[in-house]
């Protein structure tokens, strides 16, 4: 996973108000969604949980082990999000929870009519340019790291929901819509990065071209030439589909390639130049900014 952007810890329940030491729940209900805050204060295993609506789950503090139906079990850490369909059956372990180090997790359940409203609006007014593709949640891309933007929006939604603003419902609705759009863009980017099959997608072609020429100097102008699109059209369509610029995608691909080289050879210079960066100092600064550690520290883990 890419660098995780953590959410701000929410106020914990006071000892007097706790009704359980395992998955103690507070709920804040608004017209289109409900924010649930869960806290666990003791080591537990195979705690059952499910929701009646599609749910966005954010790990805020501590660690869980998630057991989902038809999925391989996995560790779940702060800075990560899960997007699960309604009625997903979960069993959850809390291997490290204690009164001194409680876990905190949130679950945002979204009404189905709100999901339909947002997706229909996007498909009508901001249709995807590729034939046969529509806006939707991609439930196979259900587990991802928070980008800085996803963390910002989620924190903002928590702030509005727990606040007392006179216009709370309207403000929360606007933030929720943007969060849903950013999640769909994130999932689309993950699907693009992980795709291994060729198809007629302009974006898929670009992904393969970038990876085949990762060590070369790549510009938007050159990429436009290869797909027969103007700079403005390609840049606009890519940003609309994935929420990042085309050159930001190139940088992400370069860093992914660089990490593979670092693990293989341990050479920072080889990782820098073979992945298309021309300056080791710039590569080191960028790597630390994006990955939270220097290339040398990455080699040693």
C-alpha atoms as an extended CHARMM CRD file, in Angstrom:
* protein
*
       301  EXT
         1         1  UNK       CA              0.0000000000        0.0000000000        0.0000000000  PROA      1               0.0000000000
         2         2  UNK       CA              1.0080000000        3.6030000000       -0.5270000000  PROA      2               0.0000000000
         3         3  UNK       CA              1.7090000000        5.9780000000        2.3370000000  PROA      3               0.0000000000
         4         4  UNK       CA             -1.2450000000        6.1200000000        4.7060000000  PROA      4               0.0000000000
         5         5  UNK       CA             -2.6260000000        9.4810000000        5.7800000000  PROA      5               0.0000000000
         6         6  UNK       CA             -4.0200000000        9.0380000000        9.2740000000  PROA      6               0.0000000000
         7         7  UNK       CA             -7.2660000000       10.5130000000       10.5260000000  PROA      7               0.0000000000
         8         8  UNK       CA             -7.4750000000       12.6520000000       13.6180000000  PROA      8               0.0000000000
         9         9  UNK       CA             -8.4130000000       10.6910000000       16.7310000000  PROA      9               0.0000000000
        10        10  UNK       CA            -11.9420000000       11.4740000000       17.9060000000  PROA      10              0.0000000000
        11        11  UNK       CA            -12.8490000000       12.1120000000       21.5510000000  PROA      11              0.0000000000
        12        12  UNK       CA            -13.1250000000        8.8250000000       23.4180000000  PROA      12              0.0000000000
        13        13  UNK       CA            -16.1640000000        7.8790000000       25.4320000000  PROA      13              0.0000000000
        14        14  UNK       CA            -15.9060000000        8.7300000000       29.1200000000  PROA      14              0.0000000000
        15        15  UNK       CA            -15.6220000000        5.8090000000       31.5280000000  PROA      15              0.0000000000
        16        16  UNK       CA            -19.0580000000        6.6010000000       32.9550000000  PROA      16              0.0000000000
        17        17  UNK       CA            -20.7080000000        6.3600000000       29.5450000000  PROA      17              0.0000000000
        18        18  UNK       CA            -19.0110000000        3.1490000000       28.3600000000  PROA      18              0.0000000000
        19        19  UNK       CA            -21.5210000000        0.3190000000       27.9950000000  PROA      19              0.0000000000
        20        20  UNK       CA            -19.0520000000       -2.2910000000       26.7420000000  PROA      20              0.0000000000
        21        21  UNK       CA            -15.3010000000       -2.8420000000       26.5930000000  PROA      21              0.0000000000
        22        22  UNK       CA            -15.5920000000       -4.4390000000       23.1400000000  PROA      22              0.0000000000
        23        23  UNK       CA            -16.8850000000       -2.3980000000       20.1860000000  PROA      23              0.0000000000
        24        24  UNK       CA            -18.5790000000        0.1920000000       22.3700000000  PROA      24              0.0000000000
        25        25  UNK       CA            -20.6450000000        2.1980000000       19.8860000000  PROA      25              0.0000000000
        26        26  UNK       CA            -21.7840000000        5.8020000000       19.5360000000  PROA      26              0.0000000000
        27        27  UNK       CA            -24.0170000000        6.7270000000       16.5830000000  PROA      27              0.0000000000
        28        28  UNK       CA            -24.7370000000       10.1020000000       14.9640000000  PROA      28              0.0000000000
        29        29  UNK       CA            -27.6010000000        9.9050000000       12.4770000000  PROA      29              0.0000000000
        30        30  UNK       CA            -28.1910000000       12.4030000000        9.6650000000  PROA      30              0.0000000000
        31        31  UNK       CA            -30.7010000000       12.1450000000        6.7900000000  PROA      31              0.0000000000
        32        32  UNK       CA            -28.3800000000       10.4260000000        4.2640000000  PROA      32              0.0000000000
        33        33  UNK       CA            -25.8560000000        8.6440000000        6.4490000000  PROA      33              0.0000000000
        34        34  UNK       CA            -24.9560000000        7.5250000000        9.9410000000  PROA      34              0.0000000000
        35        35  UNK       CA            -21.5650000000        7.9160000000       11.6020000000  PROA      35              0.0000000000
        36        36  UNK       CA            -20.7260000000        5.1150000000       14.0350000000  PROA      36              0.0000000000
        37        37  UNK       CA            -17.7060000000        5.3650000000       16.3490000000  PROA      37              0.0000000000
        38        38  UNK       CA            -16.4610000000        2.0780000000       17.8300000000  PROA      38              0.0000000000
        39        39  UNK       CA            -13.9880000000        1.6720000000       20.7060000000  PROA      39              0.0000000000
        40        40  UNK       CA            -12.4810000000       -1.5120000000       22.1360000000  PROA      40              0.0000000000
        41        41  UNK       CA            -10.6180000000       -1.6610000000       25.4560000000  PROA      41              0.0000000000
        42        42  UNK       CA             -9.6120000000       -5.3130000000       25.7890000000  PROA      42              0.0000000000
        43        43  UNK       CA             -8.1100000000       -8.0650000000       23.6670000000  PROA      43              0.0000000000
        44        44  UNK       CA            -10.8780000000       -9.8710000000       21.7740000000  PROA      44              0.0000000000
        45        45  UNK       CA            -11.3270000000      -12.2860000000       18.9040000000  PROA      45              0.0000000000
        46        46  UNK       CA            -13.9280000000      -13.0440000000       16.2500000000  PROA      46              0.0000000000
        47        47  UNK       CA            -16.2690000000      -10.2220000000       17.2240000000  PROA      47              0.0000000000
        48        48  UNK       CA            -19.1880000000      -10.2570000000       14.7190000000  PROA      48              0.0000000000
        49        49  UNK       CA            -20.3350000000       -7.1150000000       12.8990000000  PROA      49              0.0000000000
        50        50  UNK       CA            -22.3940000000       -6.2120000000        9.8550000000  PROA      50              0.0000000000
        51        51  UNK       CA            -24.3070000000       -3.2220000000        8.4690000000  PROA      51              0.0000000000
        52        52  UNK       CA            -27.5630000000       -2.9950000000        6.5280000000  PROA      52              0.0000000000
        53        53  UNK       CA            -26.1880000000       -0.3540000000        4.1330000000  PROA      53              0.0000000000
        54        54  UNK       CA            -23.0000000000        0.1980000000        2.1700000000  PROA      54              0.0000000000
        55        55  UNK       CA            -20.3630000000        1.2670000000        4.6750000000  PROA      55              0.0000000000
        56        56  UNK       CA            -17.1130000000        3.2540000000        4.6610000000  PROA      56              0.0000000000
        57        57  UNK       CA            -14.9270000000        1.9960000000        7.5130000000  PROA      57              0.0000000000
        58        58  UNK       CA            -11.8990000000        3.9360000000        8.7640000000  PROA      58              0.0000000000
        59        59  UNK       CA             -9.3450000000        2.6510000000       11.2470000000  PROA      59              0.0000000000
        60        60  UNK       CA             -8.4060000000        5.6000000000       13.4650000000  PROA      60              0.0000000000
        61        61  UNK       CA             -6.3280000000        4.1160000000       16.3050000000  PROA      61              0.0000000000
        62        62  UNK       CA             -4.9280000000        0.6780000000       17.0540000000  PROA      62              0.0000000000
        63        63  UNK       CA             -5.0450000000       -2.5060000000       15.0120000000  PROA      63              0.0000000000
        64        64  UNK       CA             -7.6600000000       -5.0080000000       13.9370000000  PROA      64              0.0000000000
        65        65  UNK       CA             -7.5110000000       -8.3120000000       12.1150000000  PROA      65              0.0000000000
        66        66  UNK       CA            -10.4010000000       -8.5200000000        9.6520000000  PROA      66              0.0000000000
        67        67  UNK       CA            -12.0710000000      -11.7780000000        8.6230000000  PROA      67              0.0000000000
        68        68  UNK       CA            -14.5100000000      -11.1230000000        5.7750000000  PROA      68              0.0000000000
        69        69  UNK       CA            -16.6530000000      -13.6290000000        3.9450000000  PROA      69              0.0000000000
        70        70  UNK       CA            -14.8250000000      -15.0560000000        0.9040000000  PROA      70              0.0000000000
        71        71  UNK       CA            -11.7110000000      -12.9420000000        1.6390000000  PROA      71              0.0000000000
        72        72  UNK       CA             -8.2820000000      -13.7530000000        3.0130000000  PROA      72              0.0000000000
        73        73  UNK       CA             -7.9170000000      -12.3480000000        6.5370000000  PROA      73              0.0000000000
        74        74  UNK       CA             -5.7780000000       -9.2100000000        6.8240000000  PROA      74              0.0000000000
        75        75  UNK       CA             -4.4100000000       -6.7300000000        9.3350000000  PROA      75              0.0000000000
        76        76  UNK       CA             -6.1610000000       -3.3660000000        9.3870000000  PROA      76              0.0000000000
        77        77  UNK       CA             -4.2910000000       -0.2380000000       10.4960000000  PROA      77              0.0000000000
        78        78  UNK       CA             -4.8860000000        3.5100000000       10.9130000000  PROA      78              0.0000000000
        79        79  UNK       CA             -4.7570000000        5.4090000000        7.6390000000  PROA      79              0.0000000000
        80        80  UNK       CA             -6.6570000000        2.7020000000        5.7650000000  PROA      80              0.0000000000
        81        81  UNK       CA            -10.2420000000        2.6050000000        4.4950000000  PROA      81              0.0000000000
        82        82  UNK       CA            -12.6040000000       -0.2640000000        3.7530000000  PROA      82              0.0000000000
        83        83  UNK       CA            -15.6380000000        0.0860000000        1.4860000000  PROA      83              0.0000000000
        84        84  UNK       CA            -17.9990000000       -2.8250000000        1.9800000000  PROA      84              0.0000000000
        85        85  UNK       CA            -21.4290000000       -3.6130000000        0.5080000000  PROA      85              0.0000000000
        86        86  UNK       CA            -24.4960000000       -3.9560000000        2.6580000000  PROA      86              0.0000000000
        87        87  UNK       CA            -24.8650000000       -7.1040000000        4.7800000000  PROA      87              0.0000000000
        88        88  UNK       CA            -21.1520000000       -7.9800000000        4.5980000000  PROA      88              0.0000000000
        89        89  UNK       CA            -20.4530000000      -10.3690000000        7.4580000000  PROA      89              0.0000000000
        90        90  UNK       CA            -17.3420000000       -9.4580000000        9.4590000000  PROA      90              0.0000000000
        91        91  UNK       CA            -15.4690000000      -11.1750000000       12.2730000000  PROA      91              0.0000000000
        92        92  UNK       CA            -12.9000000000       -8.9470000000       13.9460000000  PROA      92              0.0000000000
        93        93  UNK       CA             -9.9020000000       -9.6220000000       16.1860000000  PROA      93              0.0000000000
        94        94  UNK       CA             -8.4280000000       -6.9890000000       18.5140000000  PROA      94              0.0000000000
        95        95  UNK       CA             -5.0330000000       -8.5000000000       19.3790000000  PROA      95              0.0000000000
        96        96  UNK       CA             -3.5160000000       -5.4370000000       21.0730000000  PROA      96              0.0000000000
        97        97  UNK       CA             -6.4880000000       -3.5900000000       22.5890000000  PROA      97              0.0000000000
        98        98  UNK       CA             -6.3060000000       -2.5870000000       26.2460000000  PROA      98              0.0000000000
        99        99  UNK       CA             -7.5780000000        0.1090000000       28.5620000000  PROA      99              0.0000000000
       100       100  UNK       CA             -4.2150000000        1.8650000000       28.1260000000  PROA      100             0.0000000000
       101       101  UNK       CA             -4.2840000000        1.4800000000       24.3220000000  PROA      101             0.0000000000
       102       102  UNK       CA             -7.8840000000        1.2480000000       23.0890000000  PROA      102             0.0000000000
       103       103  UNK       CA             -8.7510000000        0.9260000000       19.4260000000  PROA      103             0.0000000000
       104       104  UNK       CA            -10.9780000000        3.4230000000       17.6200000000  PROA      104             0.0000000000
       105       105  UNK       CA            -12.7090000000        2.8270000000       14.3220000000  PROA      105             0.0000000000
       106       106  UNK       CA            -15.4980000000        4.5970000000       12.4550000000  PROA      106             0.0000000000
       107       107  UNK       CA            -18.1790000000        3.3020000000       10.1220000000  PROA      107             0.0000000000
       108       108  UNK       CA            -20.1510000000        5.6130000000        7.8230000000  PROA      108             0.0000000000
       109       109  UNK       CA            -23.2540000000        3.8770000000        6.5050000000  PROA      109             0.0000000000
       110       110  UNK       CA            -24.8190000000        5.5400000000        3.4500000000  PROA      110             0.0000000000
       111       111  UNK       CA            -28.4670000000        5.2650000000        2.4190000000  PROA      111             0.0000000000
       112       112  UNK       CA            -28.9290000000        3.5130000000       -0.9240000000  PROA      112             0.0000000000
       113       113  UNK       CA            -30.9710000000        6.3700000000       -2.3830000000  PROA      113             0.0000000000
       114       114  UNK       CA            -28.1010000000        8.7900000000       -1.6680000000  PROA      114             0.0000000000
       115       115  UNK       CA            -25.6800000000        6.5050000000       -3.5090000000  PROA      115             0.0000000000
       116       116  UNK       CA            -28.0560000000        6.2930000000       -6.4620000000  PROA      116             0.0000000000
       117       117  UNK       CA            -28.5290000000       10.0670000000       -6.4650000000  PROA      117             0.0000000000
       118       118  UNK       CA            -24.8030000000       10.8260000000       -6.5620000000  PROA      118             0.0000000000
       119       119  UNK       CA            -23.9480000000        8.1880000000       -9.1730000000  PROA      119             0.0000000000
       120       120  UNK       CA            -26.8300000000        9.2080000000      -11.4570000000  PROA      120             0.0000000000
       121       121  UNK       CA            -25.7640000000       12.8520000000      -11.2080000000  PROA      121             0.0000000000
       122       122  UNK       CA            -22.1670000000       12.0250000000      -12.1510000000  PROA      122             0.0000000000
       123       123  UNK       CA            -23.1730000000        9.7940000000      -15.0430000000  PROA      123             0.0000000000
       124       124  UNK       CA            -25.5000000000       12.4570000000      -16.4090000000  PROA      124             0.0000000000
       125       125  UNK       CA            -23.3950000000       15.5980000000      -16.0070000000  PROA      125             0.0000000000
       126       126  UNK       CA            -19.8360000000       14.2190000000      -15.8700000000  PROA      126             0.0000000000
       127       127  UNK       CA            -19.9540000000       11.0570000000      -17.9890000000  PROA      127             0.0000000000
       128       128  UNK       CA            -16.7460000000        9.1220000000      -18.3980000000  PROA      128             0.0000000000
       129       129  UNK       CA            -15.2150000000        9.5350000000      -21.8390000000  PROA      129             0.0000000000
       130       130  UNK       CA            -14.5040000000        5.8680000000      -22.3830000000  PROA      130             0.0000000000
       131       131  UNK       CA            -17.2830000000        3.9480000000      -24.0960000000  PROA      131             0.0000000000
       132       132  UNK       CA            -19.3310000000        1.7230000000      -21.8270000000  PROA      132             0.0000000000
       133       133  UNK       CA            -17.9000000000        3.0210000000      -18.5630000000  PROA      133             0.0000000000
       134       134  UNK       CA            -20.0130000000        4.6380000000      -15.8600000000  PROA      134             0.0000000000
       135       135  UNK       CA            -19.3790000000        6.0200000000      -12.4180000000  PROA      135             0.0000000000
       136       136  UNK       CA            -19.8010000000        3.3980000000       -9.7020000000  PROA      136             0.0000000000
       137       137  UNK       CA            -18.1950000000        2.0020000000       -6.5840000000  PROA      137             0.0000000000
       138       138  UNK       CA            -15.8170000000       -0.8420000000       -7.4610000000  PROA      138             0.0000000000
       139       139  UNK       CA            -16.3600000000       -3.2450000000       -4.6200000000  PROA      139             0.0000000000
       140       140  UNK       CA            -13.4310000000       -5.4170000000       -5.6610000000  PROA      140             0.0000000000
       141       141  UNK       CA            -11.2130000000       -2.4480000000       -4.7320000000  PROA      141             0.0000000000
       142       142  UNK       CA            -12.5070000000       -2.4440000000       -1.1780000000  PROA      142             0.0000000000
       143       143  UNK       CA             -9.3010000000       -1.8510000000        0.8360000000  PROA      143             0.0000000000
       144       144  UNK       CA             -7.0460000000        1.1490000000        0.2160000000  PROA      144             0.0000000000
       145       145  UNK       CA             -4.7680000000        3.6690000000        1.9080000000  PROA      145             0.0000000000
       146       146  UNK       CA             -6.0700000000        7.1400000000        2.6130000000  PROA      146             0.0000000000
       147       147  UNK       CA             -4.6970000000        9.8070000000        0.3170000000  PROA      147             0.0000000000
       148       148  UNK       CA             -4.2010000000       13.2550000000        1.7990000000  PROA      148             0.0000000000
       149       149  UNK       CA             -7.4680000000       14.3140000000        0.1340000000  PROA      149             0.0000000000
       150       150  UNK       CA             -9.4480000000       11.3490000000        1.4750000000  PROA      150             0.0000000000
       151       151  UNK       CA             -8.1410000000       11.9970000000        4.9880000000  PROA      151             0.0000000000
       152       152  UNK       CA             -9.0100000000       15.6980000000        4.7400000000  PROA      152             0.0000000000
       153       153  UNK       CA            -12.5770000000       15.0270000000        3.6100000000  PROA      153             0.0000000000
       154       154  UNK       CA            -13.1670000000       12.2890000000        6.1760000000  PROA      154             0.0000000000
       155       155  UNK       CA            -11.8920000000       14.4880000000        8.9950000000  PROA      155             0.0000000000
       156       156  UNK       CA            -14.1210000000       17.2930000000        7.7510000000  PROA      156             0.0000000000
       157       157  UNK       CA            -17.1660000000       15.0010000000        7.6770000000  PROA      157             0.0000000000
       158       158  UNK       CA            -16.4670000000       13.9540000000       11.2720000000  PROA      158             0.0000000000
       159       159  UNK       CA            -16.0700000000       17.5850000000       12.3240000000  PROA      159             0.0000000000
       160       160  UNK       CA            -19.3630000000       18.6430000000       10.7660000000  PROA      160             0.0000000000
       161       161  UNK       CA            -21.2780000000       15.5980000000       12.0210000000  PROA      161             0.0000000000
       162       162  UNK       CA            -20.1260000000       15.9980000000       15.6100000000  PROA      162             0.0000000000
       163       163  UNK       CA            -20.5470000000       19.7790000000       15.5640000000  PROA      163             0.0000000000
       164       164  UNK       CA            -23.5160000000       22.0190000000       16.2450000000  PROA      164             0.0000000000
       165       165  UNK       CA            -23.5900000000       24.1950000000       13.1360000000  PROA      165             0.0000000000
       166       166  UNK       CA            -27.0610000000       25.4410000000       12.2520000000  PROA      166             0.0000000000
       167       167  UNK       CA            -26.5770000000       24.1440000000        8.6910000000  PROA      167             0.0000000000
       168       168  UNK       CA            -24.9600000000       20.8390000000        9.7130000000  PROA      168             0.0000000000
       169       169  UNK       CA            -27.1610000000       18.6290000000        7.5370000000  PROA      169             0.0000000000
       170       170  UNK       CA            -26.5060000000       20.6340000000        4.3700000000  PROA      170             0.0000000000
       171       171  UNK       CA            -22.7740000000       20.9030000000        5.0240000000  PROA      171             0.0000000000
       172       172  UNK       CA            -22.4410000000       17.2070000000        5.8410000000  PROA      172             0.0000000000
       173       173  UNK       CA            -24.3130000000       16.2870000000        2.6610000000  PROA      173             0.0000000000
       174       174  UNK       CA            -21.8880000000       18.3000000000        0.5300000000  PROA      174             0.0000000000
       175       175  UNK       CA            -18.8190000000       16.7660000000        2.1830000000  PROA      175             0.0000000000
       176       176  UNK       CA            -20.2650000000       13.2590000000        1.8950000000  PROA      176             0.0000000000
       177       177  UNK       CA            -20.8660000000       13.7060000000       -1.8380000000  PROA      177             0.0000000000
       178       178  UNK       CA            -17.2890000000       14.8390000000       -2.4030000000  PROA      178             0.0000000000
       179       179  UNK       CA            -15.9490000000       11.9740000000       -0.2950000000  PROA      179             0.0000000000
       180       180  UNK       CA            -17.9310000000        9.4720000000       -2.3630000000  PROA      180             0.0000000000
       181       181  UNK       CA            -16.5610000000       10.9320000000       -5.6000000000  PROA      181             0.0000000000
       182       182  UNK       CA            -12.9710000000       10.8330000000       -4.3240000000  PROA      182             0.0000000000
       183       183  UNK       CA            -13.3750000000        7.2160000000       -3.2470000000  PROA      183             0.0000000000
       184       184  UNK       CA            -14.6390000000        6.2700000000       -6.7180000000  PROA      184             0.0000000000
       185       185  UNK       CA            -11.6690000000        8.0620000000       -8.2770000000  PROA      185             0.0000000000
       186       186  UNK       CA             -9.2730000000        6.2900000000       -5.9140000000  PROA      186             0.0000000000
       187       187  UNK       CA            -10.7820000000        2.9240000000       -6.7770000000  PROA      187             0.0000000000
       188       188  UNK       CA            -10.5330000000        3.6910000000      -10.4910000000  PROA      188             0.0000000000
       189       189  UNK       CA             -6.8550000000        4.5200000000      -10.1090000000  PROA      189             0.0000000000
       190       190  UNK       CA             -6.2160000000        1.3190000000       -8.1650000000  PROA      190             0.0000000000
       191       191  UNK       CA             -7.9710000000       -0.6870000000      -10.8680000000  PROA      191             0.0000000000
       192       192  UNK       CA             -5.8500000000        1.0170000000      -13.5270000000  PROA      192             0.0000000000
       193       193  UNK       CA             -2.6110000000        0.3720000000      -11.6360000000  PROA      193             0.0000000000
       194       194  UNK       CA             -3.4420000000       -3.2890000000      -11.0720000000  PROA      194             0.0000000000
       195       195  UNK       CA             -4.8450000000       -4.0600000000      -14.5190000000  PROA      195             0.0000000000
       196       196  UNK       CA             -2.9420000000       -6.8310000000      -16.3070000000  PROA      196             0.0000000000
       197       197  UNK       CA             -5.1810000000       -7.2760000000      -19.3370000000  PROA      197             0.0000000000
       198       198  UNK       CA             -4.9940000000       -5.2730000000      -22.5470000000  PROA      198             0.0000000000
       199       199  UNK       CA             -8.0640000000       -3.4630000000      -23.7760000000  PROA      199             0.0000000000
       200       200  UNK       CA             -8.9420000000       -0.4380000000      -25.8610000000  PROA      200             0.0000000000
       201       201  UNK       CA             -8.8450000000        1.9960000000      -22.9450000000  PROA      201             0.0000000000
       202       202  UNK       CA             -6.7310000000        5.0690000000      -23.6050000000  PROA      202             0.0000000000
       203       203  UNK       CA             -5.7750000000        5.0930000000      -19.9410000000  PROA      203             0.0000000000
       204       204  UNK       CA             -4.7600000000        1.4320000000      -19.9720000000  PROA      204             0.0000000000
       205       205  UNK       CA             -2.5900000000        2.0660000000      -23.0150000000  PROA      205             0.0000000000
       206       206  UNK       CA             -0.9770000000        5.0260000000      -21.2660000000  PROA      206             0.0000000000
       207       207  UNK       CA             -0.2750000000        2.9200000000      -18.1840000000  PROA      207             0.0000000000
       208       208  UNK       CA              1.5680000000        0.3130000000      -20.2510000000  PROA      208             0.0000000000
       209       209  UNK       CA              3.4480000000        2.9450000000      -22.2480000000  PROA      209             0.0000000000
       210       210  UNK       CA              4.5700000000        4.7110000000      -19.0480000000  PROA      210             0.0000000000
       211       211  UNK       CA              5.7340000000        1.4740000000      -17.4680000000  PROA      211             0.0000000000
       212       212  UNK       CA              7.6140000000        0.3990000000      -20.5980000000  PROA      212             0.0000000000
       213       213  UNK       CA              9.3830000000        3.7680000000      -20.7460000000  PROA      213             0.0000000000
       214       214  UNK       CA              9.6510000000        4.4980000000      -17.0280000000  PROA      214             0.0000000000
       215       215  UNK       CA             13.3470000000        5.4020000000      -17.2380000000  PROA      215             0.0000000000
       216       216  UNK       CA             12.8250000000        7.9200000000      -20.0340000000  PROA      216             0.0000000000
       217       217  UNK       CA             11.8520000000       11.5690000000      -19.8780000000  PROA      217             0.0000000000
       218       218  UNK       CA              8.0510000000       11.5300000000      -20.1010000000  PROA      218             0.0000000000
       219       219  UNK       CA              6.0310000000       14.6740000000      -20.7260000000  PROA      219             0.0000000000
       220       220  UNK       CA              2.3130000000       15.2800000000      -21.0980000000  PROA      220             0.0000000000
       221       221  UNK       CA              2.9640000000       16.4350000000      -24.6700000000  PROA      221             0.0000000000
       222       222  UNK       CA              4.6620000000       13.1500000000      -25.5570000000  PROA      222             0.0000000000
       223       223  UNK       CA              1.9290000000       11.0770000000      -23.9520000000  PROA      223             0.0000000000
       224       224  UNK       CA             -0.7100000000       13.0850000000      -25.8250000000  PROA      224             0.0000000000
       225       225  UNK       CA              1.0310000000       12.3170000000      -29.1090000000  PROA      225             0.0000000000
       226       226  UNK       CA              0.8940000000        8.5940000000      -28.4240000000  PROA      226             0.0000000000
       227       227  UNK       CA             -2.8600000000        8.5860000000      -27.8150000000  PROA      227             0.0000000000
       228       228  UNK       CA             -3.8200000000       11.2240000000      -30.3650000000  PROA      228             0.0000000000
       229       229  UNK       CA             -5.4130000000       13.6270000000      -27.9040000000  PROA      229             0.0000000000
       230       230  UNK       CA             -4.8060000000       17.2810000000      -27.1380000000  PROA      230             0.0000000000
       231       231  UNK       CA             -2.9940000000       18.1780000000      -23.9160000000  PROA      231             0.0000000000
       232       232  UNK       CA             -6.0350000000       19.8950000000      -22.4520000000  PROA      232             0.0000000000
       233       233  UNK       CA             -8.4070000000       17.0240000000      -23.2930000000  PROA      233             0.0000000000
       234       234  UNK       CA             -6.1590000000       14.2630000000      -21.9710000000  PROA      234             0.0000000000
       235       235  UNK       CA             -5.2480000000       16.1680000000      -18.8180000000  PROA      235             0.0000000000
       236       236  UNK       CA             -8.8850000000       17.0430000000      -18.1040000000  PROA      236             0.0000000000
       237       237  UNK       CA            -10.1980000000       13.5380000000      -18.7350000000  PROA      237             0.0000000000
       238       238  UNK       CA             -7.4920000000       11.8720000000      -16.6590000000  PROA      238             0.0000000000
       239       239  UNK       CA             -8.0200000000       14.2170000000      -13.7050000000  PROA      239             0.0000000000
       240       240  UNK       CA            -11.7990000000       13.7570000000      -13.9040000000  PROA      240             0.0000000000
       241       241  UNK       CA            -11.4820000000        9.9680000000      -13.9040000000  PROA      241             0.0000000000
       242       242  UNK       CA             -8.8730000000        9.5180000000      -11.1710000000  PROA      242             0.0000000000
       243       243  UNK       CA             -8.6570000000       12.7550000000       -9.1930000000  PROA      243             0.0000000000
       244       244  UNK       CA             -4.9380000000       13.2760000000       -9.8890000000  PROA      244             0.0000000000
       245       245  UNK       CA             -3.0020000000       14.7470000000      -12.8030000000  PROA      245             0.0000000000
       246       246  UNK       CA             -1.3940000000       12.5770000000      -15.4470000000  PROA      246             0.0000000000
       247       247  UNK       CA              2.0930000000       13.6560000000      -14.3420000000  PROA      247             0.0000000000
       248       248  UNK       CA              1.2490000000       12.7870000000      -10.7400000000  PROA      248             0.0000000000
       249       249  UNK       CA              0.4180000000        9.2950000000      -11.9970000000  PROA      249             0.0000000000
       250       250  UNK       CA              3.8060000000        9.1750000000      -13.7490000000  PROA      250             0.0000000000
       251       251  UNK       CA              5.5150000000       10.1160000000      -10.4680000000  PROA      251             0.0000000000
       252       252  UNK       CA              3.6070000000        7.4130000000       -8.5960000000  PROA      252             0.0000000000
       253       253  UNK       CA              4.6520000000        4.8370000000      -11.2020000000  PROA      253             0.0000000000
       254       254  UNK       CA              8.2730000000        5.9820000000      -10.9730000000  PROA      254             0.0000000000
       255       255  UNK       CA              8.2480000000        5.6050000000       -7.1860000000  PROA      255             0.0000000000
       256       256  UNK       CA              6.6840000000        2.1410000000       -7.4020000000  PROA      256             0.0000000000
       257       257  UNK       CA              9.4070000000        1.0750000000       -9.8410000000  PROA      257             0.0000000000
       258       258  UNK       CA             12.0950000000        2.6820000000       -7.6550000000  PROA      258             0.0000000000
       259       259  UNK       CA             10.9250000000        0.7200000000       -4.6160000000  PROA      259             0.0000000000
       260       260  UNK       CA             11.2900000000       -2.5340000000       -6.5370000000  PROA      260             0.0000000000
       261       261  UNK       CA             14.8440000000       -1.6030000000       -7.5370000000  PROA      261             0.0000000000
       262       262  UNK       CA             15.7020000000       -0.6330000000       -3.9610000000  PROA      262             0.0000000000
       263       263  UNK       CA             14.5630000000       -4.0260000000       -2.7240000000  PROA      263             0.0000000000
       264       264  UNK       CA             16.5010000000       -5.8370000000       -5.4680000000  PROA      264             0.0000000000
       265       265  UNK       CA             19.8120000000       -3.9700000000       -5.4490000000  PROA      265             0.0000000000
       266       266  UNK       CA             19.7820000000       -1.6900000000       -2.4160000000  PROA      266             0.0000000000
       267       267  UNK       CA             21.3010000000        1.0470000000       -4.5720000000  PROA      267             0.0000000000
       268       268  UNK       CA             19.7090000000        4.4800000000       -4.2520000000  PROA      268             0.0000000000
       269       269  UNK       CA             21.4450000000        5.7130000000       -7.4060000000  PROA      269             0.0000000000
       270       270  UNK       CA             20.2110000000        2.7470000000       -9.4540000000  PROA      270             0.0000000000
       271       271  UNK       CA             16.6560000000        3.2530000000       -8.1340000000  PROA      271             0.0000000000
       272       272  UNK       CA             16.7920000000        6.9760000000       -8.9090000000  PROA      272             0.0000000000
       273       273  UNK       CA             18.1000000000        6.8910000000      -12.4660000000  PROA      273             0.0000000000
       274       274  UNK       CA             16.4390000000        3.6720000000      -13.6510000000  PROA      274             0.0000000000
       275       275  UNK       CA             13.0180000000        4.9880000000      -12.6060000000  PROA      275             0.0000000000
       276       276  UNK       CA             13.4260000000        8.2120000000      -14.5760000000  PROA      276             0.0000000000
       277       277  UNK       CA             14.5880000000       10.6980000000      -11.9430000000  PROA      277             0.0000000000
       278       278  UNK       CA             17.6260000000       12.7820000000      -12.8650000000  PROA      278             0.0000000000
       279       279  UNK       CA             18.7140000000       14.0520000000       -9.4350000000  PROA      279             0.0000000000
       280       280  UNK       CA             19.4130000000       11.8500000000       -6.4020000000  PROA      280             0.0000000000
       281       281  UNK       CA             18.7680000000       14.6340000000       -3.8870000000  PROA      281             0.0000000000
       282       282  UNK       CA             15.3740000000       15.4190000000       -5.4180000000  PROA      282             0.0000000000
       283       283  UNK       CA             14.5360000000       11.6980000000       -5.5660000000  PROA      283             0.0000000000
       284       284  UNK       CA             15.4260000000       11.2810000000       -1.8840000000  PROA      284             0.0000000000
       285       285  UNK       CA             13.3350000000       14.2670000000       -0.7930000000  PROA      285             0.0000000000
       286       286  UNK       CA             10.3530000000       13.1670000000       -2.8910000000  PROA      286             0.0000000000
       287       287  UNK       CA             10.6240000000        9.5750000000       -1.6860000000  PROA      287             0.0000000000
       288       288  UNK       CA             10.5880000000       10.6620000000        1.9650000000  PROA      288             0.0000000000
       289       289  UNK       CA              7.6730000000       13.0340000000        1.3610000000  PROA      289             0.0000000000
       290       290  UNK       CA              5.5700000000       10.3560000000       -0.3470000000  PROA      290             0.0000000000
       291       291  UNK       CA              6.6200000000        7.2120000000        1.5260000000  PROA      291             0.0000000000
       292       292  UNK       CA              7.3170000000        8.6280000000        4.9850000000  PROA      292             0.0000000000
       293       293  UNK       CA             10.9200000000        7.3840000000        5.0090000000  PROA      293             0.0000000000
       294       294  UNK       CA             14.1400000000        7.8500000000        3.0580000000  PROA      294             0.0000000000
       295       295  UNK       CA             15.2020000000        5.3710000000        0.3540000000  PROA      295             0.0000000000
       296       296  UNK       CA             17.9340000000        4.1450000000        2.6870000000  PROA      296             0.0000000000
       297       297  UNK       CA             15.4330000000        3.5020000000        5.4600000000  PROA      297             0.0000000000
       298       298  UNK       CA             13.1850000000        1.6980000000        2.9730000000  PROA      298             0.0000000000
       299       299  UNK       CA             16.0470000000       -0.6460000000        2.0230000000  PROA      299             0.0000000000
       300       300  UNK       CA             16.6230000000       -1.5770000000        5.6550000000  PROA      300             0.0000000000
       301       301  UNK       CA             13.0530000000       -2.5410000000        6.5660000000  PROA      301             0.0000000000
